[in-house]
Amino acid sequence: MISYQLYSSRNFPPLGETLKMLAAAGYDGAEGFGGLYADKEGLAALSSGLKANGLKMASGHFGLSQVEDTPDWAIEVAKTLGMTTVIVPWIHPDERPTDGAGWKALGARLQKAGAPILAAGLDFGWHNHDFEFIATPDGVLPQTAIFDGGPDLKWEMDVAWVVRGGADPLAWIKDHAGRIVAAHVKDIAPAGENVAEDGWADVGHGTVDWKTIMAALRGIGVSNFVMEHDNPADHHRFATRSLASVKAL
């Protein structure tokens, strides 16, 4: 399944036109984020828009507080939209631990927050950025500590953020094959390029070795691939060129 993280189009309303664009381009689905379904009107609009355009939503992002404080709501949203996987995508810098023990405790907190999600028959996991691959002063990698604290956590691997964090995505794919349920497919521009787009590139037009990485992910059974660009100047350009690149693989 080739999907599209709707956060990529947050600066290009309206949502209905984005969903039409994705369907016309040939996407199988879209991935939501918390702000889109934070109220009943937004949830209804997203649900009807997906159905009208023949798109599926296998996974969605939820803030940690949304899952912790309102698990029943998160489950209702997930099931309304047809999700099989609930993902917490990040934690605010002010809330990030500063040592290994703190990151392990965050993993345990995520594990506890996800218990009702798992009980409802859904997968629950974490989506990384780069900060999880930068060692703490006591020499611990946050990503490793999160997994130590949350042994049942699944992982939506954002490959380009792994690369930006200085880690080898192929090694992490090999070592954590049992956790990875989805992958964010994004690309990094050559150094000094695409500054206005925060250094990101359309998939297949950057420096990430997607041919090798995609094969490795498929080799461990990953089937949910989610296109993402954190700040595209043109979301139609990004969506269409990236899909063409991945289909060529």
C-alpha positions in Angstrom: 0.0 0.0 0.0 1.4 3.4 -1.0 -0.1 6.1 1.2 0.4 9.8 1.8 0.9 11.6 5.1 -1.7 14.4 5.0 0.6 16.6 7.2 2.6 17.1 4.0 -0.4 19.1 2.6 -1.3 21.0 5.8 -0.4 24.3 4.1 -2.5 23.5 1.0 -6.2 23.5 2.0 -8.9 22.4 1.5 -8.6 18.8 2.5 -11.2 17.6 0.0 -9.0 18.9 -2.9 -6.0 17.1 -1.5 -7.8 13.8 -1.3 -9.0 14.2 -4.9 -5.4 15.0 -5.9 -4.1 11.8 -4.2 -6.8 9.7 -5.8 -6.1 11.1 -9.3 -2.3 10.6 -8.8 -2.9 6.9 -8.0 -2.4 6.7 -4.3 -3.9 3.8 -2.4 -4.5 5.7 0.8 -3.7 8.6 3.2 -2.4 8.8 6.7 -4.0 11.2 9.1 -2.8 13.3 12.0 -4.4 14.4 15.2 -5.6 17.8 14.2 -7.7 16.4 11.3 -10.0 14.4 13.5 -9.8 16.3 16.8 -13.5 17.2 16.4 -16.6 15.4 15.1 -16.9 17.7 12.0 -13.3 17.1 11.0 -13.7 13.3 11.5 -16.8 13.3 9.4 -15.2 15.3 6.6 -12.2 13.1 6.5 -14.2 9.9 6.6 -16.5 11.0 3.8 -13.6 12.4 1.8 -11.7 9.1 1.9 -14.8 7.1 0.9 -15.6 9.5 -2.0 -12.1 9.2 -3.4 -11.6 5.4 -2.8 -8.7 5.9 -0.4 -7.9 3.8 2.7 -6.4 5.0 6.0 -4.4 2.1 7.4 -2.6 4.2 10.0 -2.9 7.5 11.7 -0.9 9.8 14.0 -2.2 10.8 17.4 -0.6 13.0 20.1 0.5 11.1 23.2 -2.0 13.1 25.3 -4.8 12.1 22.9 -4.0 8.4 23.5 -3.3 8.7 27.2 -6.2 11.0 28.1 -8.9 9.8 25.7 -8.1 6.2 24.6 -11.8 5.4 23.8 -11.9 8.4 21.5 -8.7 7.4 19.7 -10.1 3.9 19.2 -13.3 5.3 17.9 -11.5 7.5 15.4 -9.2 4.7 14.3 -12.1 2.3 13.7 -14.3 4.9 12.0 -11.5 5.6 9.5 -10.6 2.0 9.1 -7.2 2.2 10.7 -5.3 -0.9 11.8 -2.4 1.1 13.4 -2.3 4.0 15.8 1.0 5.9 15.9 2.4 8.5 18.4 4.7 10.6 16.2 6.8 12.7 18.5 7.2 14.4 21.9 7.7 18.1 22.4 11.3 19.2 23.1 10.3 20.5 26.5 9.1 17.0 27.4 12.1 15.0 26.1 14.2 13.1 28.7 17.8 13.9 29.0 19.2 10.5 30.0 18.8 6.9 29.2 16.6 6.1 32.2 14.2 8.9 31.1 13.9 7.6 27.6 13.3 4.1 28.9 10.5 5.5 31.2 9.0 7.1 28.1 9.0 3.7 26.4 7.1 2.3 29.5 4.7 5.3 29.4 4.0 4.6 25.7 3.5 0.9 26.4 0.9 1.7 29.1 -0.8 4.3 26.9 -1.1 1.7 24.1 -2.6 -1.0 26.2 -6.2 -0.1 25.5 -5.4 0.3 21.8 -3.9 -3.2 21.7 -6.9 -4.5 23.6 -9.1 -3.1 20.9 -7.3 -5.2 18.3 -5.2 -2.4 16.8 -1.4 -2.1 16.5 0.2 0.7 18.5 3.6 2.2 18.0 6.1 5.1 17.8 7.3 7.2 14.9 10.8 8.5 15.1 12.6 11.7 14.2 16.3 12.3 14.4 16.7 13.1 18.1 16.1 9.4 19.0 19.4 8.5 17.3 21.6 11.1 19.2 23.2 9.6 22.3 22.4 11.1 25.7 25.3 12.3 27.9 25.2 8.9 29.6 25.8 7.2 26.2 22.3 5.8 25.6 20.5 6.0 22.2 16.9 7.2 23.0 15.4 4.9 20.3 17.0 1.8 22.0 15.8 2.9 25.4 12.3 3.5 24.2 12.1 0.0 22.9 13.6 -1.4 26.1 10.9 0.4 28.1 8.2 -0.6 25.7 8.8 -4.2 24.6 5.5 -4.4 22.8 5.7 -1.2 20.9 5.5 -1.3 17.1 7.5 1.1 15.0 6.6 3.4 12.0 10.2 3.9 10.8 10.8 7.3 9.3 13.9 6.4 7.3 15.1 9.9 6.3 15.0 11.0 9.9 17.1 8.0 10.9 19.6 9.1 8.3 19.5 12.6 9.5 20.2 11.3 13.0 23.4 9.7 11.7 22.3 6.1 11.9 22.3 3.3 9.4 18.6 2.5 8.4 19.6 -0.9 7.0 21.0 -2.0 10.3 17.9 -0.8 12.2 15.7 -2.6 9.7 17.6 -5.8 10.3 17.7 -5.5 14.1 14.1 -4.5 14.6 12.3 -6.3 11.8 9.6 -7.6 14.2 8.6 -4.1 15.2 8.3 -2.3 11.9 4.7 -2.0 10.7 5.0 1.0 8.4 7.6 3.2 6.9 7.7 6.9 6.1 9.1 7.4 2.6 10.8 10.8 2.3 14.1 12.0 0.9 16.9 14.4 1.7 18.2 17.0 -0.7 21.9 17.3 -1.3 23.7 19.5 1.1 22.9 23.2 0.6 19.9 22.5 -1.7 16.2 23.0 -1.2 16.8 25.3 1.8 13.3 26.8 1.4 11.9 23.2 1.9 14.0 22.6 5.0 16.5 20.4 3.0 13.9 17.8 2.0 13.5 16.5 -1.5 10.8 14.6 -3.5 11.3 10.9 -3.1 13.8 9.6 -5.7 15.3 13.1 -6.2 17.5 13.2 -3.1 20.3 11.3 -1.5 18.5 8.4 0.3 19.2 5.0 -1.3 15.5 4.1 -1.6 16.1 1.2 -4.0 18.1 -0.7 -1.4 16.1 0.4 1.6 12.7 -0.3 0.0 13.9 -3.8 -0.9 15.0 -4.3 2.7 11.6 -3.2 4.1 9.6 -5.3 1.7 11.9 -8.2 2.6 10.8 -8.1 6.2 7.1 -7.9 5.2 6.4 -4.1 5.5 3.5 -3.2 3.2 2.4 0.2 4.4 4.6 2.9 2.8 3.7 6.5 3.6 5.0 9.3 1.5 5.9 12.4 3.5 7.6 15.8 3.0 7.7 18.1 6.0 7.6 21.3 4.0 7.0 21.1 0.3 6.7 24.2 -1.8 4.3 22.4 -4.1 2.4 19.4 -2.7 1.2 18.3 -6.1 4.7 18.2 -7.4 5.9 16.2 -4.4 3.0 13.8 -4.4 3.2 12.9 -8.1 7.0 12.8 -8.5 7.4 10.8 -5.4 4.8 8.2 -6.3 6.4 7.9 -9.8 9.7 7.2 -8.2 8.4 4.5 -5.8 6.4 2.8 -8.5 9.6 2.6 -10.6 11.2 0.6 -7.8 
